[in-house]
C-alpha cells in the first residue's frame, strides 16, 4: 500500500516554530531554575561571618535641617 503524505509549507513552518520555541523556552526555564537553586543553597549554607555583617550598610543618619 502506498501512502502519500503532504505537509504544506505553512503547517511545516508552524511545527518548526513550535519546536524551536519549546527548546528556547526550555533553556531559559532551566537557567532560571538553576539560578534559583544556587541562590537557595547559598542562603542555606552561608554562615553569618563578620565580613558579611561589615559588607551590609546600616541605615543612613538623618539629614541636618539647619543649613
Rosetta blueprint (number, residue, H / E / L):
1 X L
2 X L
3 X L
4 X L
5 X L
6 X L
7 X L
8 X L
9 X H
10 X H
11 X H
12 X H
13 X H
14 X H
15 X H
16 X H
17 X H
18 X H
19 X H
20 X H
21 X H
22 X H
23 X H
24 X H
25 X H
26 X H
27 X H
28 X H
29 X H
30 X H
31 X H
32 X H
33 X H
34 X H
35 X H
36 X H
37 X H
38 X H
39 X H
40 X H
41 X H
42 X H
43 X H
44 X H
45 X H
46 X L
47 X L
48 X L
49 X L
50 X H
51 X H
52 X H
53 X H
54 X H
55 X H
56 X L
57 X L
58 X L
59 X L
60 X L
61 X L
62 X L
63 X L
64 X L
65 X L
66 X L
67 X L
